[in-house]
Amino acid sequence: MTTRKATERADGAQSPQAEPQSGAPRATGSTREGGSKQATGSPHEGSARTAEAARATHAGGAAHAAGSAHDHVLPSYARSPIDFVRGEGAWMIASDGARYLDFLSGIGVNALGHAHPRLVAALSEQLGTLVHTSNLYRSRSQERVSARLFEATGLEYCFFSNSGTEANEAGLKMARRFHKEAGAPRAGVLALEDGFHGRTFGALSATWNEKYRKPFEPLVPTTTWIAPGDSDALERELTTRDYGVFLCEVIQGEAGVRPVDFGFLRRARELCDATGTLLFVDEVQSGCGRTGRFLASQIAGVQPDIVSLAKPLGAGVPIGATLCTAAIGSRMTPGTHGSTFGGNALACRAAEVFLAELFDHELLDRVTIAGERFALGLDKLAKKHDHVTCQQGHGLMRALVLDRDAGPFADAMLREHLLAIASGGNRLRFLPPFIVSDDEIDEAIARIDRALTLDA
Ligand SMILES: Cc1ncc(COP(=O)(O)O)c(C=O)c1O
């Protein structure tokens, strides 16, 4: 699925850790999962350029410039001033009527696009019937969703939460509990460099980028990181019994769509089996069909013990899910973990609709077909533009790897009214909705092509 030009470094593109970091925060603050990562040269930096570019193309937004005295929203995001008011399929419409082609899906969330008729009908009905009951009572909707997730993954138990980071917290607690109950407590977490797992303390503790961790130390002091693909480090660490879990992504999303070598992952599975370490795959970004298979681990041929899901699962309604084997799940007895909102009736109804679209309305197959068309288009752009090294990814999780900072090109894409994001310093990351049409893919390629002509 990866095509490389001869000029690309054998070890892939530069690590985000190796990027030159600007000393002072940019005017618009951090962009990790922020609204305006669009134009940032690094996913770890805010981008004044983003706001400028957006203001230049979207006069209506200027009134919302960061720092307004009346703005009480915590300034932890570098938000673009673009003020979206409506969505239609793969398009988003701003308050001034400007239409943007959405190849970001709210950072991998809006898999059914915007205002999907079956989702709208089901949620409208659910709102008028039952929204929330708490987890004190039987939930048939959780039973239905978890049964579908079991069919899709072979993992017997499912805990519902509200986000990716919560799904990871639950998985980390499951692993702790599993080993403790087995009479051999193991707190160690082995994780991958460049991995991103979320912002809460446990998930943050396993996230690679120091920029997110350092300001909040002390964190959970149990993580060791190894480089993806470093077989020697894998053999050295995973032949010990120090680790409760090996936590990894199959395709590192926030790092800019970096697929981890499948052989490396399969070897990790073998070593986990040999040492009793649990294999915990974070599929918050790569899961739920984004790659054309329900789990990216299925492409790699690896069966995890624990999987975290979130982003597209509720097609925009917040829901996270942590799946695990029966051996792990059966140890999570009443009181061991919980969430007031997790898996409520509204969120589960959204997940039911999403899973029905994926499996009963052939959306999963469509992701593969659409992904191939998109990859072909990106390959052509890589051949045409000297500063594009290659495209990488699977299904509708793709990146263009550049030989330079991707920020200015992300700005240019925004000027072309294409929503996407610069990640990992030199990558343009695309996460279009699963319902994207062939024409919309071709249109996106034309817009990316124009954006890449920028002399940067
Ligand atoms: C792989 C991965 N794990 C976890 C998270 C955190 O998810 P959330 O922002 O929903 O907490 C993300 C978010 O980008 C992610 O990409």
The ligand as an ORCA input file, in Angstrom:
! r2SCAN-3c Opt
* xyz 0 1
  C      -4.580      6.531     18.206
  C      -5.308      7.471     19.113
  N      -5.542      7.104     20.365
  C      -6.204      7.902     21.214
  C      -6.649      9.144     20.832
  C      -7.389     10.027     21.795
  O      -8.733     10.075     21.431
  P      -9.689     11.203     22.049
  O      -9.225     12.503     21.516
  O     -11.069     10.818     21.577
  O      -9.567     11.112     23.530
  C      -6.416      9.569     19.517
  C      -6.840     10.893     19.056
  O      -6.396     11.401     18.080
  C      -5.727      8.704     18.631
  O      -5.477      9.058     17.357
*
